Amino acid sequence: MTATVRWLRKQLAGIVALALVAGMFMVSRLPETSAAEQAELASSYRFEPMSIAMPSGFPQQEIREVNQDYKHIDAWISSVGAGIAMNDLDGDGLSNDLCITDPRIDQVVVTPTPGAAGQRYAPFALNTGSLPVNDVMAPMGCAPGDFNEDGRIDLLVYYWGRTPVLHLAKPAAPRLAADSYVATELVPGNTGRVYDGPQWNSNAVAIDDFDGDGHVDIYLGNYFPHGPVLDPSVSGGVAMNDSLSNATNGGEDYFFRWTGATTGDRPSASFQRLDDVLPADLSKGWVLGASGNDVDGDQLPELYLAQDHGKDALLHNRSTPGRISFEPVNGTGAPMVPKSKRIGADSFKGMAVDWGDLDRDGMYDLFVSNITTPFGIQESNFQFMSTAENTSDLRAKLREGEAPWVDRSTDDGTAWSGWAWDVKMEDFDNSGQLAIAQANGFVKGEVNRWPQLQELATSNDLVVADPAWWPHVRQGDDIAGSQRMAFFVKRDDGGYVDLSAELGLDVPVPTRGIATGDADGDGRIDLAVARQWDQPVFYRNDAPSPGSYLGLKLIHDTPVASGPLPASGSPVVGAQVSVRTPDGRTLVGHVDGGGGHSGKRSTEVHLGLGENVTGPLEVTVSWRDRTGHVREQQLRLTPGRHTLALGTHAKER
């Protein structure tokens, strides 16, 4: 045996390792896009940043006071709470009203979108009226919805340190202002002037008709275990996650099933709290995002939960009217697909989720935000693409407990973007292809704390539940503080490229919530972004040559409460729309009741059609009416905006 052969045998393990590393690099490296191609792709888009009017006179803060056990990580604890929602609150027919949770003032602000109609009313902060409050609570998000079914859009505000509050619109209100709403408890029983009820720490809401009775229900996901997270006078009663990848010691999650409502000067909405819908390990996960959507055609929405520090979950809906029931489903194993990239088995840091048909095959796909920072914590986003042949095949697989979606983020170039948060998939140029807008960034400061965080990431699960073991993250410390938003656009070869820099979206400020909607009725989807500890921003969509589109406002045909302000109508949350285009494609969309992280899109359905589509389209609308019956109707609609009243039949208004 020659010396060369002996040497090669001794080095065989190292050679194989190097070959594997090189092979994985070739497989996982981002697709390359030339500057010319990026410029060409970017030419279809244009966004104009505009300042959002906010009320003055509130005390400003740079960071929250927290429980004494969290004092050395108070910047970490203060890293969430910036949220934004877009909807039609004043009944003018446009989704040109914003509901913003602003951590700088710990207030929930209603304000018009900027632009030509930006002076309709003065921005104002919601107030809780006679409901009990205290100074150790903070709002985390605002979700619009018609919770008392009078045709006016109400607001659900959820908190750390308190149970949620419903702000129900008053029909007699002469204008949109703080006194236009009546604050009422989602969870009855809180009395007195100072709040001393359950200290929930809520970070995720999904609104949909989960039991199929014709009325919207609420999923509420809690993050920290119930306790005094924001009480600086207390030491103890709090904990961190008991694992970095499989934690099950978070706050319990709840469903609220609609049971009744009234309208008038003192409107009300009643919900039954359900504590046992989810298995204990899911209910006590550390959820940051949730989104519902009917994917198998039975008009019962499935629900995806994005869990920080643990396994995400896709829940197949098995409910009947009056009874909410789900079964977890799991992705199947496949060669070269690690467990961490399978639905129901992943160990990544789930932050948000959105549904959309990315490959335009008429089946819904999923995009999930995770922490994806190179040389920091490099997991990956999930771009779960449907592999089912059709809706019937998908329904059968879900019934068998199988989730037929496969992650394509690495292949398509969407795997890595930063410390990712909210995500929304929309057709911003009406080309017929969805783009992916994603919030990024964590804590902004001057002192780099990535090394200490990396040490924590390799710690034993036996110690991480104790806050004392966590590295200092205080005001002035920085973790991913200069990361930019991502804006993934599809290339001609099917992959994606991030065009945030080309489009002026790459501001080095941590972002959290993303809201989308057509604020000015021009057929182009606008973008509103909540920034953590900074001014929110509105991006008016000025796409230079957008394609045709179909915009549908789908409302129940039930009577609306009359009053000085017009009523926008009650959205038919969960309604599904399928459009057959002249070139043979099938496009799908749905009325999103509100999901994601802390951003909520408008409740209109917007489908880009591509260029030169002018003739009538074959449109199928399916929905549940107020009695819970499933309805379906085929329509011929021209491109543009339409309002359809849905009851036993669909009628255009």
PLY file of the C-alpha trace (Angstrom):
ply
format ascii 1.0
element vertex 653
property float x
property float y
property float z
element edge 652
property int vertex1
property int vertex2
end_header
0.00 0.00 0.00
1.48 3.28 -1.05
1.96 6.20 1.31
-0.54 8.21 -0.74
-3.27 5.59 -0.29
-2.58 5.35 3.44
-2.73 9.12 3.73
-6.04 9.23 1.82
-7.53 6.59 4.10
-6.50 8.55 7.19
-8.09 11.71 5.75
-11.23 9.99 4.46
-13.52 11.28 7.19
-12.38 14.84 6.67
-12.69 14.56 2.89
-16.26 13.24 3.20
-17.12 16.05 5.62
-15.73 18.68 3.27
-17.65 17.15 0.37
-20.86 17.24 2.37
-20.29 20.87 3.38
-19.60 21.83 -0.22
-22.65 19.91 -1.39
-24.89 21.55 1.19
-23.53 24.96 0.19
-24.37 24.31 -3.44
-27.86 23.16 -2.49
-28.64 25.91 0.01
-26.99 29.01 -1.45
-29.34 31.77 -2.51
-30.27 31.91 -6.19
-28.28 34.61 -7.94
-30.00 37.48 -9.69
-28.21 40.05 -11.84
-28.54 43.75 -11.16
-30.29 44.18 -14.49
-32.85 41.50 -13.67
-33.48 43.02 -10.25
-34.03 46.44 -11.81
-36.43 44.94 -14.32
-38.42 43.18 -11.61
-38.47 46.30 -9.43
-39.82 48.41 -12.29
-43.27 46.86 -11.77
-43.48 48.24 -8.23
-43.38 51.66 -6.63
-44.17 52.66 -3.04
-44.41 56.18 -1.68
-43.64 56.37 2.07
-46.06 58.65 3.90
-46.23 59.78 7.52
-49.14 58.59 9.62
-50.84 61.21 11.82
-50.71 60.30 15.52
-52.32 62.06 18.51
-50.17 64.19 20.77
-50.11 64.76 24.51
-49.25 61.26 25.72
-46.11 60.59 27.81
-43.37 59.02 25.71
-41.27 56.05 26.78
-38.27 54.31 25.27
-38.67 51.02 27.09
-41.22 49.47 29.45
-40.86 48.86 33.15
-40.94 45.13 33.87
-41.01 42.57 36.66
-37.84 42.75 38.78
-36.83 39.25 37.64
-36.79 40.59 34.07
-34.95 43.86 34.74
-31.68 42.70 33.13
-33.61 41.76 29.95
-36.12 44.61 29.95
-35.29 45.51 26.33
-36.03 41.91 25.33
-39.32 41.95 27.24
-40.15 45.28 25.57
-39.55 43.99 22.05
-43.18 43.39 21.04
-46.38 45.38 20.96
-46.17 47.42 17.75
-49.23 46.47 15.73
-51.31 47.80 12.86
-54.62 46.96 11.18
-56.35 48.37 8.10
-60.12 48.42 7.59
-63.17 50.59 6.87
-64.10 52.00 10.27
-66.08 55.07 9.17
-68.21 53.38 6.50
-66.98 55.40 3.52
-66.50 52.23 1.46
-62.70 52.21 1.61
-60.20 50.42 3.85
-58.60 53.75 4.73
-58.64 53.61 8.52
-55.79 52.32 10.69
-55.80 50.91 14.21
-52.27 51.14 15.63
-50.79 49.84 18.89
-47.84 52.10 19.68
-45.40 50.98 22.44
-43.96 54.50 22.68
-47.18 55.64 24.36
-48.81 52.25 25.12
-52.01 53.45 23.47
-54.26 52.11 20.72
-54.70 54.79 18.08
-57.31 55.10 15.34
-56.18 57.32 12.48
-56.93 57.81 8.77
-54.50 56.62 6.14
-52.53 59.57 4.76
-53.36 61.04 1.39
-56.21 62.90 -0.23
-58.79 61.74 2.35
-56.45 61.95 5.32
-58.32 64.82 7.02
-61.66 63.05 7.52
-61.21 63.00 11.31
-58.52 63.70 13.87
-56.46 60.75 15.13
-57.48 59.58 18.59
-56.67 56.97 21.20
-59.26 54.42 22.27
-60.28 54.56 25.91
-61.57 51.82 28.17
-64.35 53.96 29.65
-65.51 52.63 32.99
-63.67 49.32 32.67
-61.03 48.68 35.35
-57.40 49.34 34.37
-54.01 49.57 36.06
-50.52 50.82 35.23
-48.94 47.37 34.70
-50.69 46.48 31.44
-49.92 47.29 27.80
-51.79 46.73 24.51
-50.24 44.25 22.09
-52.57 44.37 19.11
-55.83 45.58 17.57
-58.10 43.36 15.45
-61.10 44.80 13.55
-64.34 42.83 13.18
-68.10 43.16 13.42
-68.48 41.41 16.76
-72.10 42.43 17.47
-73.22 41.98 13.84
-74.75 45.43 13.32
-72.81 46.17 10.13
-70.22 48.43 11.78
-66.61 47.51 12.33
-65.64 47.11 15.98
-62.15 46.70 17.47
-60.71 43.94 19.67
-57.69 45.04 21.73
-55.56 42.42 23.48
-52.97 43.02 26.18
-50.13 41.92 28.36
-51.37 42.09 31.95
-55.10 42.00 31.21
-57.91 40.16 29.43
-58.99 41.63 26.04
-61.41 44.52 25.55
-64.01 44.89 22.80
-64.61 48.42 21.52
-68.06 48.26 19.92
-69.05 50.99 17.47
-72.04 53.11 18.48
-74.58 53.59 15.64
-75.54 57.04 16.94
-71.98 58.39 16.83
-71.94 61.57 14.68
-68.28 61.14 13.76
-65.34 58.78 14.24
-63.80 59.67 17.60
-62.91 58.15 20.97
-66.54 58.42 22.13
-67.72 56.52 19.03
-67.05 53.22 20.82
-68.31 51.47 23.92
-65.65 49.46 25.74
-66.84 46.07 27.01
-65.12 43.03 28.48
-64.52 39.98 26.32
-64.21 38.06 29.60
-66.96 39.20 32.00
-66.40 39.47 35.73
-63.87 42.27 36.08
-65.25 44.89 38.46
-64.00 47.87 40.42
-61.90 50.81 39.28
-58.48 49.11 39.38
-58.01 45.97 37.32
-57.14 42.92 39.44
-58.31 40.14 37.13
-56.33 37.48 35.21
-52.95 38.70 33.95
-52.98 37.26 30.47
-50.05 38.02 28.16
-51.63 37.81 24.71
-49.72 38.07 21.43
-51.79 36.30 18.77
-55.38 36.59 17.55
-57.21 34.86 14.71
-60.83 35.70 13.93
-62.99 33.28 11.93
-66.17 31.22 12.07
-64.45 28.21 13.61
-67.57 26.15 14.41
-69.50 26.93 11.23
-72.58 28.48 12.84
-72.49 31.67 10.76
-70.90 33.88 13.42
-67.28 34.86 13.99
-65.32 33.31 16.85
-61.99 34.35 18.34
-58.78 32.44 18.93
-56.55 34.12 21.53
-52.95 32.98 21.92
-51.01 33.83 25.08
-47.22 34.02 25.18
-45.80 34.30 28.70
-47.50 32.29 31.46
-50.24 34.32 33.09
-48.49 36.62 35.54
-47.09 40.08 36.36
-44.67 40.52 33.45
-44.99 44.33 33.44
-45.19 44.95 37.20
-41.91 46.54 38.42
-43.02 46.30 42.07
-42.98 42.51 41.97
-40.16 39.99 42.02
-41.24 36.54 40.89
-44.37 34.99 39.50
-42.83 34.90 36.02
-40.76 32.49 33.94
-39.06 32.15 30.61
-39.60 29.27 28.20
-38.51 25.88 29.57
-36.92 24.96 26.24
-35.56 26.78 23.20
-37.14 24.27 20.83
-39.94 22.41 22.63
-41.32 24.72 25.33
-44.75 23.93 26.80
-44.88 26.25 29.81
-46.36 29.36 28.17
-49.74 30.95 28.79
-52.85 28.93 27.97
-54.64 29.68 24.71
-58.40 30.14 24.49
-61.23 30.09 21.96
-64.24 32.35 22.30
-67.42 31.12 20.60
-69.98 33.77 19.64
-73.26 33.35 21.56
-75.17 36.61 21.08
-75.12 40.38 20.61
-77.17 43.56 20.83
-76.95 46.93 19.12
-78.08 50.45 20.03
-76.56 53.02 22.38
-75.11 50.26 24.60
-74.07 47.58 22.12
-72.88 44.22 23.43
-71.36 40.97 22.20
-71.28 37.71 24.16
-68.74 34.93 23.75
-68.37 31.59 25.51
-64.79 30.93 26.61
-63.51 27.46 25.73
-60.45 26.26 27.63
-60.02 22.72 26.31
-60.07 22.93 22.51
-56.31 22.38 22.13
-54.08 19.66 23.61
-52.21 20.93 26.68
-48.80 20.98 24.96
-50.15 23.23 22.18
-52.29 25.37 24.43
-49.27 26.22 26.57
-46.89 26.87 23.71
-45.29 30.29 23.21
-47.43 31.49 20.32
-46.61 34.68 18.40
-48.72 34.26 15.27
-51.90 32.54 14.10
-53.99 32.48 10.94
-57.15 30.64 9.90
-58.31 29.64 6.42
-60.51 26.93 4.91
-58.17 24.95 2.68
-60.19 21.77 2.08
-63.46 23.27 0.86
-65.84 22.51 3.73
-66.21 26.15 4.87
-64.56 25.31 8.21
-61.26 27.17 8.66
-58.07 25.34 9.48
-55.74 27.12 11.91
-51.95 27.45 11.86
-50.13 28.40 15.08
-46.62 29.86 14.86
-44.89 28.93 18.11
-41.77 30.66 19.35
-39.52 28.16 21.20
-41.49 25.13 20.04
-43.31 23.15 17.40
-45.69 25.00 15.15
-49.06 23.36 14.61
-51.47 23.01 11.71
-54.93 22.17 13.03
-57.53 20.50 10.83
-61.03 21.73 11.63
-63.45 18.99 12.81
-66.02 21.37 14.34
-69.80 21.29 14.27
-72.10 24.26 15.05
-71.80 24.99 18.75
-68.69 22.85 19.18
-65.14 23.88 18.19
-62.82 20.95 17.57
-59.44 20.57 15.85
-57.00 17.75 15.17
-53.27 18.42 14.63
-51.89 17.16 11.32
-48.25 16.52 10.46
-46.01 16.67 7.44
-44.65 13.33 6.26
-40.98 12.41 6.35
-38.94 12.44 3.17
-35.27 11.84 2.32
-33.09 14.94 2.83
-35.92 16.81 4.59
-34.98 17.40 8.25
-37.62 17.11 10.94
-37.19 20.82 11.66
-38.69 21.63 8.25
-41.83 19.49 8.57
-45.23 20.79 9.64
-45.94 19.76 13.22
-42.36 18.72 13.98
-40.26 21.85 13.49
-38.09 23.35 16.20
-37.69 26.85 14.72
-38.81 30.16 16.23
-42.24 30.67 14.67
-43.19 34.35 14.63
-46.01 34.76 12.06
-47.88 33.00 9.26
-49.95 33.84 6.18
-51.94 31.86 3.58
-51.75 32.45 -0.19
-51.52 30.59 -3.48
-47.90 31.24 -4.47
-47.76 28.97 -7.52
-51.29 29.77 -8.76
-52.42 26.14 -8.87
-55.69 26.88 -7.06
-54.40 25.43 -3.77
-53.35 27.43 -0.71
-49.70 27.56 0.35
-48.23 28.86 3.63
-45.44 31.24 4.52
-44.07 31.16 8.07
-41.61 33.68 9.53
-38.75 32.40 11.70
-35.39 33.72 12.94
-33.05 33.48 9.96
-29.95 35.57 10.69
-26.60 34.32 9.30
-23.89 34.17 12.00
-26.66 34.82 14.54
-29.44 32.26 14.77
-29.79 30.87 11.26
-32.89 28.78 11.00
-35.04 29.48 7.93
-38.42 30.76 6.94
-40.92 28.16 5.76
-42.42 28.40 2.30
-44.80 25.46 2.57
-46.09 24.59 -0.89
-49.15 22.38 -1.30
-48.49 18.97 -2.87
-52.12 17.81 -2.94
-53.59 17.03 -6.35
-56.84 18.87 -5.67
-59.18 19.87 -2.87
-60.65 16.37 -2.53
-57.18 14.85 -2.23
-56.22 17.48 0.33
-59.35 16.84 2.39
-58.68 13.08 2.43
-55.07 13.56 3.53
-56.03 15.98 6.30
-58.62 13.50 7.53
-55.83 10.91 7.76
-53.67 13.29 9.81
-51.30 14.18 6.95
-50.32 17.75 6.07
-49.40 17.68 2.34
-47.15 20.73 2.23
-43.38 20.76 1.57
-40.97 23.58 2.40
-39.41 25.15 -0.73
-37.86 28.22 0.90
-34.25 27.19 0.24
-34.87 26.28 -3.39
-36.84 29.46 -4.05
-34.62 31.93 -2.20
-37.03 32.91 0.59
-35.33 30.99 3.42
-33.28 33.81 4.94
-34.25 37.39 5.64
-33.46 38.23 9.28
-35.19 38.13 12.65
-38.55 37.89 10.93
-41.98 38.87 12.20
-45.25 39.57 10.41
-45.70 38.43 6.81
-48.34 39.24 4.21
-48.62 37.81 0.68
-50.32 40.15 -1.80
-50.37 40.88 -5.53
-49.04 44.42 -5.31
-48.73 44.96 -9.09
-51.79 42.93 -10.19
-49.54 40.69 -12.26
-51.23 37.51 -11.11
-48.27 36.65 -8.85
-48.07 37.18 -5.10
-45.17 39.06 -3.55
-44.15 38.44 0.07
-43.77 41.42 2.43
-42.05 40.57 5.71
-41.17 42.55 8.85
-37.68 42.11 10.35
-35.42 43.19 13.22
-35.38 42.79 17.00
-33.77 45.25 19.46
-32.00 48.40 18.24
-29.03 49.85 20.14
-25.27 50.30 20.04
-23.86 47.28 21.92
-23.84 44.04 19.93
-25.39 41.25 22.02
-25.35 38.51 19.39
-22.43 36.63 21.06
-24.29 36.36 24.37
-27.47 35.28 22.57
-25.55 32.59 20.72
-24.30 31.29 24.06
-27.90 31.13 25.28
-28.92 29.26 22.13
-26.52 26.45 23.07
-27.63 26.31 26.71
-29.21 23.31 28.38
-33.00 23.39 28.52
-32.78 22.77 32.28
-31.67 26.36 32.89
-33.38 28.56 30.28
-36.72 28.80 32.12
-34.99 30.82 34.86
-34.70 34.49 33.76
-31.47 34.82 35.76
-29.66 32.66 33.19
-30.52 34.94 30.29
-27.87 37.41 29.05
-28.37 41.12 29.63
-30.43 42.85 26.96
-31.14 46.38 28.15
-31.60 49.81 26.62
-28.64 50.49 24.33
-28.06 46.83 23.51
-28.51 45.68 19.93
-29.68 42.37 18.45
-30.62 42.55 14.77
-31.49 46.22 15.30
-30.61 47.38 11.79
-32.31 44.63 9.82
-34.61 45.71 7.02
-38.01 44.61 5.79
-37.98 41.95 3.09
-40.01 42.16 -0.11
-39.73 38.91 -2.07
-40.76 39.04 -5.74
-40.99 36.07 -8.07
-38.43 35.77 -10.84
-39.13 34.41 -14.29
-37.48 31.09 -13.40
-39.77 30.62 -10.41
-37.42 31.64 -7.58
-37.66 34.83 -5.54
-35.47 37.87 -4.98
-35.67 40.43 -2.18
-36.27 43.87 -3.74
-36.64 45.87 -0.52
-33.52 47.95 -1.28
-34.61 48.75 -4.83
-38.06 49.81 -3.60
-36.92 51.97 -0.66
-38.35 49.60 1.97
-34.97 48.77 3.52
-35.09 51.22 6.44
-32.78 49.97 9.26
-35.48 50.02 11.95
-37.10 46.94 13.54
-40.58 46.32 12.14
-43.36 44.17 13.58
-46.87 44.33 12.11
-47.91 44.60 8.45
-51.39 45.59 7.27
-52.55 45.59 3.65
-55.57 46.91 1.79
-56.66 49.20 -1.03
-56.94 52.44 0.93
-57.81 54.78 -1.94
-59.82 52.47 -4.20
-57.39 52.65 -7.11
-57.04 48.87 -7.40
-53.52 48.77 -5.95
-52.86 47.17 -2.56
-51.23 49.59 -0.11
-48.95 48.68 2.78
-48.89 49.92 6.39
-46.08 48.93 8.76
-45.77 49.12 12.55
-42.24 49.73 13.82
-41.09 48.76 17.30
-40.20 51.94 19.24
-40.45 54.11 16.13
-43.00 55.94 14.00
-45.30 53.69 11.92
-45.26 54.26 8.18
-47.76 54.02 5.32
-46.55 52.99 1.86
-48.93 54.16 -0.86
-48.82 51.81 -3.82
-47.94 53.75 -6.95
-47.21 50.75 -9.20
-46.67 52.40 -12.61
-48.45 49.91 -14.87
-50.54 47.53 -12.77
-52.54 44.77 -14.38
-56.25 44.23 -14.09
-57.75 43.12 -10.79
-60.89 41.89 -9.12
-61.71 43.49 -5.77
-64.61 42.03 -3.81
-66.25 43.37 -0.68
-68.33 40.47 0.65
-70.85 41.40 3.35
-73.80 39.69 5.00
-77.20 40.73 3.65
-78.56 41.26 7.18
-79.81 44.73 8.23
-77.31 47.29 9.50
-77.80 49.72 12.35
-78.68 53.15 10.97
-76.94 56.28 12.21
-75.15 59.46 11.17
-72.06 57.53 10.07
-72.67 55.06 7.24
-72.15 51.38 8.05
-69.60 49.45 6.02
-71.46 46.14 6.32
-70.59 42.96 8.20
-67.76 41.05 6.45
-68.51 37.42 5.58
-65.35 36.18 7.27
-64.08 32.94 5.76
-65.88 33.31 2.42
-63.90 31.79 -0.43
-63.47 33.18 -3.95
-62.29 31.26 -7.01
-61.71 33.02 -10.34
-61.14 31.39 -13.72
-58.98 33.64 -15.90
-59.09 33.77 -19.72
-55.69 32.03 -19.92
-56.98 29.04 -17.93
-55.56 29.81 -14.48
-57.56 29.43 -11.28
-57.00 32.16 -8.70
-58.19 31.81 -5.11
-58.69 34.23 -2.23
-60.65 34.49 1.00
-62.05 37.02 3.46
-59.36 37.13 6.13
-60.91 37.89 9.51
-57.54 38.82 10.97
-54.40 36.74 11.41
-50.61 36.92 11.34
-48.48 38.45 14.09
-49.59 42.00 14.97
-50.73 43.16 11.53
-54.28 42.63 10.16
-55.16 43.03 6.49
-58.47 44.48 5.36
-61.46 42.17 4.96
-61.74 42.63 1.20
-60.64 40.03 -1.35
-58.14 41.29 -3.93
-56.99 39.17 -6.88
-54.55 40.45 -9.50
-55.45 39.21 -12.98
-52.49 40.21 -15.12
-52.40 42.43 -18.18
-55.24 43.17 -20.58
-58.01 41.25 -18.82
-61.19 43.19 -19.58
-64.06 40.79 -20.21
-66.38 39.13 -17.71
-64.80 36.52 -15.44
-66.11 33.22 -14.14
-66.23 33.75 -10.37
-67.31 31.20 -7.76
-68.15 32.45 -4.26
-68.80 30.05 -1.37
-69.78 31.12 2.14
-71.79 30.34 5.26
-74.87 32.49 5.79
-75.97 33.70 9.23
-77.81 30.40 9.82
-74.62 28.41 9.23
-75.74 26.95 5.89
-73.07 26.61 3.20
-73.88 28.49 0.01
-72.14 28.61 -3.36
-72.84 30.65 -6.45
-71.27 31.14 -9.85
-71.14 34.71 -11.10
-69.96 36.64 -14.15
-68.10 39.73 -12.98
-66.03 42.29 -14.84
-62.61 43.31 -13.50
-62.69 46.09 -10.90
-64.41 46.64 -7.54
-67.68 44.97 -6.56
-69.74 44.73 -3.38
-71.74 41.53 -2.95
-74.36 40.98 -0.25
-74.38 37.31 0.70
-77.40 35.56 2.21
-79.13 32.61 0.61
-77.87 34.10 -2.68
-75.23 36.63 -3.73
-76.54 40.00 -4.86
-74.44 42.87 -6.16
-74.88 46.28 -4.55
0 1
1 2
2 3
3 4
4 5
5 6
6 7
7 8
8 9
9 10
10 11
11 12
12 13
13 14
14 15
15 16
16 17
17 18
18 19
19 20
20 21
21 22
22 23
23 24
24 25
25 26
26 27
27 28
28 29
29 30
30 31
31 32
32 33
33 34
34 35
35 36
36 37
37 38
38 39
39 40
40 41
41 42
42 43
43 44
44 45
45 46
46 47
47 48
48 49
49 50
50 51
51 52
52 53
53 54
54 55
55 56
56 57
57 58
58 59
59 60
60 61
61 62
62 63
63 64
64 65
65 66
66 67
67 68
68 69
69 70
70 71
71 72
72 73
73 74
74 75
75 76
76 77
77 78
78 79
79 80
80 81
81 82
82 83
83 84
84 85
85 86
86 87
87 88
88 89
89 90
90 91
91 92
92 93
93 94
94 95
95 96
96 97
97 98
98 99
99 100
100 101
101 102
102 103
103 104
104 105
105 106
106 107
107 108
108 109
109 110
110 111
111 112
112 113
113 114
114 115
115 116
116 117
117 118
118 119
119 120
120 121
121 122
122 123
123 124
124 125
125 126
126 127
127 128
128 129
129 130
130 131
131 132
132 133
133 134
134 135
135 136
136 137
137 138
138 139
139 140
140 141
141 142
142 143
143 144
144 145
145 146
146 147
147 148
148 149
149 150
150 151
151 152
152 153
153 154
154 155
155 156
156 157
157 158
158 159
159 160
160 161
161 162
162 163
163 164
164 165
165 166
166 167
167 168
168 169
169 170
170 171
171 172
172 173
173 174
174 175
175 176
176 177
177 178
178 179
179 180
180 181
181 182
182 183
183 184
184 185
185 186
186 187
187 188
188 189
189 190
190 191
191 192
192 193
193 194
194 195
195 196
196 197
197 198
198 199
199 200
200 201
201 202
202 203
203 204
204 205
205 206
206 207
207 208
208 209
209 210
210 211
211 212
212 213
213 214
214 215
215 216
216 217
217 218
218 219
219 220
220 221
221 222
222 223
223 224
224 225
225 226
226 227
227 228
228 229
229 230
230 231
231 232
232 233
233 234
234 235
235 236
236 237
237 238
238 239
239 240
240 241
241 242
242 243
243 244
244 245
245 246
246 247
247 248
248 249
249 250
250 251
251 252
252 253
253 254
254 255
255 256
256 257
257 258
258 259
259 260
260 261
261 262
262 263
263 264
264 265
265 266
266 267
267 268
268 269
269 270
270 271
271 272
272 273
273 274
274 275
275 276
276 277
277 278
278 279
279 280
280 281
281 282
282 283
283 284
284 285
285 286
286 287
287 288
288 289
289 290
290 291
291 292
292 293
293 294
294 295
295 296
296 297
297 298
298 299
299 300
300 301
301 302
302 303
303 304
304 305
305 306
306 307
307 308
308 309
309 310
310 311
311 312
312 313
313 314
314 315
315 316
316 317
317 318
318 319
319 320
320 321
321 322
322 323
323 324
324 325
325 326
326 327
327 328
328 329
329 330
330 331
331 332
332 333
333 334
334 335
335 336
336 337
337 338
338 339
339 340
340 341
341 342
342 343
343 344
344 345
345 346
346 347
347 348
348 349
349 350
350 351
351 352
352 353
353 354
354 355
355 356
356 357
357 358
358 359
359 360
360 361
361 362
362 363
363 364
364 365
365 366
366 367
367 368
368 369
369 370
370 371
371 372
372 373
373 374
374 375
375 376
376 377
377 378
378 379
379 380
380 381
381 382
382 383
383 384
384 385
385 386
386 387
387 388
388 389
389 390
390 391
391 392
392 393
393 394
394 395
395 396
396 397
397 398
398 399
399 400
400 401
401 402
402 403
403 404
404 405
405 406
406 407
407 408
408 409
409 410
410 411
411 412
412 413
413 414
414 415
415 416
416 417
417 418
418 419
419 420
420 421
421 422
422 423
423 424
424 425
425 426
426 427
427 428
428 429
429 430
430 431
431 432
432 433
433 434
434 435
435 436
436 437
437 438
438 439
439 440
440 441
441 442
442 443
443 444
444 445
445 446
446 447
447 448
448 449
449 450
450 451
451 452
452 453
453 454
454 455
455 456
456 457
457 458
458 459
459 460
460 461
461 462
462 463
463 464
464 465
465 466
466 467
467 468
468 469
469 470
470 471
471 472
472 473
473 474
474 475
475 476
476 477
477 478
478 479
479 480
480 481
481 482
482 483
483 484
484 485
485 486
486 487
487 488
488 489
489 490
490 491
491 492
492 493
493 494
494 495
495 496
496 497
497 498
498 499
499 500
500 501
501 502
502 503
503 504
504 505
505 506
506 507
507 508
508 509
509 510
510 511
511 512
512 513
513 514
514 515
515 516
516 517
517 518
518 519
519 520
520 521
521 522
522 523
523 524
524 525
525 526
526 527
527 528
528 529
529 530
530 531
531 532
532 533
533 534
534 535
535 536
536 537
537 538
538 539
539 540
540 541
541 542
542 543
543 544
544 545
545 546
546 547
547 548
548 549
549 550
550 551
551 552
552 553
553 554
554 555
555 556
556 557
557 558
558 559
559 560
560 561
561 562
562 563
563 564
564 565
565 566
566 567
567 568
568 569
569 570
570 571
571 572
572 573
573 574
574 575
575 576
576 577
577 578
578 579
579 580
580 581
581 582
582 583
583 584
584 585
585 586
586 587
587 588
588 589
589 590
590 591
591 592
592 593
593 594
594 595
595 596
596 597
597 598
598 599
599 600
600 601
601 602
602 603
603 604
604 605
605 606
606 607
607 608
608 609
609 610
610 611
611 612
612 613
613 614
614 615
615 616
616 617
617 618
618 619
619 620
620 621
621 622
622 623
623 624
624 625
625 626
626 627
627 628
628 629
629 630
630 631
631 632
632 633
633 634
634 635
635 636
636 637
637 638
638 639
639 640
640 641
641 642
642 643
643 644
644 645
645 646
646 647
647 648
648 649
649 650
650 651
651 652
